[in-house]
Structures are given as C-alpha cells and as structure tokens.
C-alpha cells in the first residue's frame, strides 16, 4: 500500500482538452509512453471511458462550471496536474465579412477563452505544486495570417500573445508555458470546421480556392504524431522553448516569415494561397 502511494506521488499527470481524436488523442498516447498518467476531455465522453489508455472526462471548455468541475475531478482522482495541454479548438474558412459577430464570438469562446478558462482554473494547483507546464496548441496561423481565415488567425494570434505574456508571469512559480505551432496536419479540423453564417457570393471564388488549399494541405500534411512528439518535448525538456514547430514546413515558414523581405514573401504567399491581385 505504501509503495503504491509513493508511486502515485511520483507519477506525473497530464490533462489534454479535445482528446477524442486527432492531435489530442495522439498526444495522450505519446504522453502515456513518456510515463504520464493522462486524462483527456470530450464533450461526449461516457462515464469511466478509457480510450487507448487515456481516462476520458466530459468537459465543455466554453462553460465555466464544466471546466471547474473538470479540474476538481482530475485533482480528486490523481492529486495533481503537472501538464495541461490546451488542444480543443475549431477552424473557420471564409471571408471576414461573411461571419456575424455572434459567430466570431463563438469561435473566440472555444479557441481563446476556452484556454483562459482551463489555464486559470489549473494555476492554483500548479502553484501549490511549485511546478507545471501549460502547452497551448496554436498554429502557423498564429504568426502567419492568410486570406479567408481572418477570424481563425485572430484567435491564434491571441493565443500566442497570451501564452508569451503568461510565461513571463509564471516562471517565478516554476511554471512554464509553451506553444506548439503545426502547419497542415492530417486531422479532421478542416472537415469539421465552421462555415460562414452569411455567405456572400462575391467571395465564392476566393473561398473555394482556400478550401481547396486546406484540403490539399491536410491530405499531404504532417501526421498527428509529429505534433504529439513536440508536445512531449515541451512537457519534458528541463528548459523548454516558448515555441515548437512540428515538421519541416512549419519551421521553414517561421524562418521565411522572419528573414524574407516582406513584399517578396507576400507575393509568394498569395500565389501559394491561390489569391490574385
């Protein structure tokens, strides 16, 4: 009994939002292999559901009480939370003008305020522990805005700014924050993404081109395991970086965005995105 309690006290615990499939599920499996006890969330999780070793819990990150209950449940079951991976999110392809304010607020509620809710709720536990890692799944869209994804890009830019500021604030408590910035990844994010709620025919050609770009990009994209590996790296490195870019393309885009002259980069990028002047 004493040995079991001692082992439980040493066991690292990870919590992943949006872990029913895709990046979240792959990350959970990778963290289990790295020695973590992993809890995941889904809005439809069944009681006592275990998925590939991940203890699934029901949570809606857009609901304050649901998030509070989630953190309470995980701490009650495991006694601690060492790693929080904020993965839950949605995409939206369409011209900025094609989305109502209500739709924009809904997207921000899950992609940005969902992260704020879970993070704010977990911080007292991590401060009490004297350590913790918060890993936010962002995107290259967080530093590279493209056409027909203005609102999605805006949510990822918000996550990037929030995460960098938060890391400065929390280091003194032994807590670090990191961003993982995938490019196209083979998930159902685009397929299950939101559509504009007020379609305007003037944008049909550009929107169709961007949808095709995303479909082709996802089909040829990085496997979800590439993102999961970077999450494990961010969770386990003694001195974590603020940013991790899975796959060669994401890292190449970051370098190009930083060093290629702006007009030259913009011309090439617009051509790749299928939009013309």
N, C-alpha and C positions, 0 to 999 in steps of 0.2 A: 504493500500500500504506500509506504513512504517513498519507495523507488518510483512508483507511478506518479506521485505528486511532484517529486523532484524533476522527473522528465517533463511533465506538463508545464512546470515553471520555466524550464529552459526552452520549450518549444516556441518557435516564432509563429505568429498568427498573421495571416493576410486576409483582407476583405476586398472583394472586387465587385463593383457595381456593373450591371449589364453583363452577367456571366453565363447567360443561357446558350450562347453560341459565339462564333466568330472570334474576335480578338480576346474577349473576356474569358471564354472557355479555354482557349489555348493558353492564355496567361495563367489561369488557375492550374492547369495540368503542369505547366513549366515550374510554377512555384512549389507545387507538391513534390516534384522531382528534386527541387533545391532544398527540401526539408521543411517546408512550411505546412502548417495546418491551414487550410483555405476555406473561407466562406465566400459564397457568391450570391448575388441578388438577381431576381427576376420579378416582374410584376405578376407573373402567373405561377410562381413556384408552389409546389404542393408541400404539405406538411411532411417533415422528415425526408424530403427529397435529397438524394445524393447523386450527383452527375459526374462521372469519371473521377470520383474521389472528392469532389467539391460539395460541401454541405450547403445546399441552396436555401435561401431565405427570401420570403416575399418582401418586396420594398418598391415603392414608387418614389423616386428621388425628387419629384415635383411636389411632394406632400410632406410638410414639416413633421407631423406626428409619425408618419411612416418611417422617416429617417431616424427620428429619436428612438423609436421602438427597435429599429434595426441595430443601432449601436448598443443599446441596452441589452438586446438579446445576445449579441456576439460577446460582449464583455461578460455576461452571465454564464455563457457556455464555455468560454476559453480563458477568461480572466484578464485578457489583454488584447490589444491590437497593435501590431508592430508595423504593418504596411497597409495603407489604404490606396487602392488603385481605382481612380475615378474614370471609368470607361463608358458608362451609359451615355448615349447621345443619339442624335438623329441628323440626317442631312436634308438639304433643300436645294433643288436646282430650279432656277427661274430668275427672271429679271427682278431687280429690287422693287420696281413699281408694281409687280404682279402679286405681291404679298400684302395683305392687310396688316394693320398694326397688331391686331389680335394674333395673327399667325406669327408675326415676328416675336411677339412677347412669349408665345408658346414655345418657340424654338429656343429662345434665351432661357426659358424656365428650366428646360432639361439640360441644355449644353453648358450653361453658365451657373445658374442658380442651383441646379442640382449638385454641382461641385461645391458651391459655397455651403449648402446645407450639410452635406456629409462631412466636409472638412471641419466646419465649425463645431459639429457635434462630436467629432473624434478627438479634437485637440486637448480637451481636459484629460482624457485618458492617456494620451501620449506625453503630455507634460508631467503627469504623475509618474509615468514610467521613466522619464528622463531621456527618452529616445523615441524615434519613429520616422517613417518615410511616407510621404504623400506623393504619389505618382499620377500625374494627370495626362490622360491620352489626348493629345492635341492633334495636329496635322501640319503638313507643309502649308496648308491654308492659313495657319497662324502667323506665317511670315511672308507668304506669297499669295496675295489676293488675286483672284481670277474673275473673269466675267461670268455672269449668270449664277453666281454663288455668293452674292454680296452679304446676305444675312448669315449664311453659314460661316463665311470668312470672318464676319464681325464677331460671332460667338467665339471662334478660335483665337482671334486677336485678344479678346477679353480674357480668355483663359490664360494666355501667355503672360499678359501684364499682371494679372492677379497672382500667378504662380511665382513669377520672379520677385515681386514685392513680398509675398508671403515667405519665401525662402530667406530673405534678409531678416524678417521679423523673428523667425523661429529657430535660427541656428543656435542662439544662446541657450535654448532649451534642449538641445541635442536632437532637434527635429529638422529634417531636410526635405525639400520639395524638388521634384524633377518633372520635366516634360518629355514625353515620347512623341515624336513627330513623324508619323508614317506618311508616305505618299499613297498611291493606289495600292490597295491591299485586297486580296481575294476574299471579300466578305459580301454579305447581302445589304450593306449600308445603302448603296445607291438604289437597289431594287426595292428596299423597304422605306426609302426616304419619303419625305413630304413633297407634295406637288403644290405649286402656287394656287392660292384660293381665289384668284381673279385673273384668269388667263387673258392676255391681250395679244391679238393676232399679229401686231406689229413686231413682236418678239419671237414669233414662231420659228423663223429660220435660225436665229442665234441660239435659242433654247434647244432646238433639235440637235444642232451641232455640238453643244455642250453635253447633252445627254449621250450622244454617240461617243464623245471623247471619254466620258466617265465609264461607259460600258466597256469600251475597248481597253481603257487603262486598268480597270478592275480585272478583266479577263486575263490580262498579261501581267498583273501586279505581283507584289511580293506575297508569299504565304503568311498566314496569320502567325505562324511560329517565329518568323523574323521579328515581329513586333513583341511577341511574348519574351523572346530572348533578351531584348533590350530592357523590358520591364524588370526581369530578373537581375540584369546587370545594375540597373538603377537602384534596386532594392538591396543589393548585397555589397556593392562597392563601398569601401571604407570612406572614400572621399568622392561622393557622387558628383557628376556634372549636372548643370541645370538643364541641358538638352541632350537627347539621344535621337539619332535619325536612323531608323531601320532601313536596310537595303542600300544599294549603291545610288539609286536615283535620288532619294531624299537628301543624302549627303551632298551629291553633286549640285542639286538645286540650291541648297543653302550656300555653298561656295559661290555659285554663279550669281545669286542674288546679292551677295556681299561684294564681289570683286568686279563683275562685268559692268561696264558703263550703262547707265540707266536706259538711255534711248536704244542702245543696241539690244539690251536684254528685253525691253518692252516689245520691240519689233519681232524678235524671235518668238517670244512667249505668245503674242497674239496670233501668230501664224500657227503655232502648235495647238492653240486652243480653238482654232477654226473660226476666228472672227476677223473681219477685214475692216479697213478704214473706209 
